[in-house]
Amino acid sequence: MTSKTPLRRSAASLGSCRTLTDWQQLYTTQGASLVDALAPFLDLDTADPAWIARLDAARLRSQLDMLAARVEQAGGKLDAFPLYGVPFVVKDNIDVAGWPTTAACPAFAYMAQRDAGAVARLRAAGAIVVAKANLDQFATGLVGVRSPYGAVPNTFDAAYVSGGSSSGSASSVARGWVPFSLGTDTAGSGRIPAAFNNIVGLKPTRGWLSSAGVVPACRTLDCVCVFALTVDDAALVAEIAGGFDHDDPYSRTYPQSAPAVLAPSPVLGIPDQLAFFGDTQAQANFEQALVDLQATGAKLVPIDFSPFAELAALLYQGPWVAERFLAVSQLHASQPEAIDPVVRVIVEEAGRYSATDAFSAEYRRAALARAIHLALATVDALVVPSAPSIYTLAAVQDDPIRLNARLGTYTNFTNLADLSALALPAGAREDGLPAGITLIAPAWSDRALARFGRQWQAAQALPLGATGRACPVGAQRATPDTPGSVRLAVVGAHLSGMPLNHQLLTRHAGFVEACRTARCYRLYALADTIPPKPGLVHVGTGQGAPIEVELWDVPLASFGAFVAQIPAPLGIGKLLLEDGRQVTGFICEPRGLEGARDITAFGGWRAYFASANASAT
């Protein structure tokens, strides 16, 4: 990559800036107590506009007692709690039992009796809620200023907006207070704040994370989203928080046919028409990001952006605004003055639309969504600027609706078209403010986008949030098994670049790592196989040697068809790896060794194949 403008150093880097791994090690290797580690959250600044409700001694004790009971039920095994003692922040339109939910409107406030579905899963994994975060009232806005609790400033320059509506959730992560937070994303509220604060925003497929216990903005479109300092952490939190919930009528099950990874050299679509509204710095940043993407091996192709743009406009210039009004209709009838003036102007637009208008717009939405899916079928993902520009607080105050609408240029269409999205840091503009890119793909591409996002973040090597801490690329956790996939060890013709590797790629399998088997296998070049194939045979400890293999995650729905193509004498069994892991992998029946050549000394099929080709020439 070329030299880039450094991000501004922020005076707001107040927290400990621990990633999930750091928090886990704090308890497991450093022996910290929960009380000592979490005590600083009892002193959150009451004047900080990022928070609406804060941890107090009673709320901390209640959560620690609940966690202690769960640990006791698990026989004291902390490894059953992947988020043991990890603090997180929840946007204040998401219920946390025993905490008030305000949606940034005091007149609307109520005491939550139970956790929202996603919160319940995270607390069951050991996480501790330390604050409820400020937001654009009723999640209506992309700026982070429409709240009686105050505007949340950008963490790099307080003169600029933080992005919304999940402003407090993003700010708490960007400043290093917590490793992750929950927000919501209906029109971009999980992506704009991520871009403006140099953090990761994972907007999942609608229905993966339960929206039960969420004050709706547009209930048919709302998503609970995850902010984190790293893609690694965002992806893990989403896996823990996600899952089918009977209490959410819009909940869906992650399909076993979902892709595990993008293509090794993905084809990424870019809009054929890009709007930056005169912001040349935002344009230059995105153009540099495209150069960086190409440096990773991605191929960029323009696609017709007109259906995306038309669908984006429908969200606020169509009857979906009536869904927003529905959420506040009772309050509007009794206390309209309690609603933020700008929010009230927006939701009152609902009166312009009839039921006929709603059906007409839905028909158009379906047609545009079909055009979008056809366009995305020609690429692995779409890449867009997360936002076309960034504005000062003063500018937004002077022109609140028009500038807010501009920020949704590359976000508003996503949920209407049932797409997944991942917002990633993309370095600094010339003025030192952060900017970002967003990868967008069809529903249930979340894990594939996260896999690519890890590679992007490692290549960019940007500091974490507004803290100045270097991205701990070398300390990233090992790639976990992809849920809904089989981790498969391949040893021969299915290796990367080999003749049968396409059988994995066409089934959306994802490369994980290269490694070696334990010293209990021998490798043979089988006779009369086309294309040439090896056979891996277990011979017992001390009688073999470590053999090079590759691990791939194969979607469960595709695994049976893949196995059906394997010819005798090869088969699938269990392999022992050098580090003690046991994985599914290729094995060979002893009868297949007739006429075979022992090639164990080469250490793997690739080395043998290269030697054989060299000899032939």
Salt bridges, closest charged atoms under 4 A:
ASP22 OD2 - ARG469 NH1 2.60
ASP48 OD2 - ARG175 NH1 2.69
ASP65 OD1 - ARG61 NH1 3.33
ASP92 OD1 - LYS132 NZ 2.68
ASP115 OD1 - ARG123 NH2 2.83
ASP157 OD2 - ARG8 NH1 2.26
ASP185 OD1 - ARG191 NH2 2.85
ASP232 OD1 - ARG454 NE 2.81
ASP232 OD2 - ARG477 NH1 3.39
ASP233 OD1 - ARG477 NH2 3.17
GLU239 OE2 - ARG447 NE 2.72
ASP247 OD2 - ARG114 NH2 3.05
ASP279 OD2 - ARG429 NH1 2.86
ASP292 OD2 - LYS4 NZ 2.61
GLU310 OE2 - ARG364 NE 2.76
GLU348 OE2 - HIS332 NE2 2.75
GLU349 OE1 - ARG352 NH1 2.72
GLU362 OE1 - ARG365 NE 2.88
ASP399 OD2 - ARG402 NE 2.70
ASP418 OD1 - ARG206 NH2 3.67
ASP418 OD1 - ARG252 NH2 2.80
ASP431 OD2 - ARG429 NH2 3.06
ASP481 OD1 - ARG487 NH1 3.10
GLU513 OE2 - ARG581 NH1 3.06
GLU550 OE2 - ARG606 NH2 3.03
ASP553 OD2 - ARG451 NH2 3.26
ASP553 OD1 - ARG487 NE 2.76
GLU578 OE2 - ARG516 NH2 2.65
ASP579 OD2 - ARG581 NE 2.76
GLU589 OE1 - ARG591 NE 3.12
ASP598 OD2 - ARG522 NE 2.90
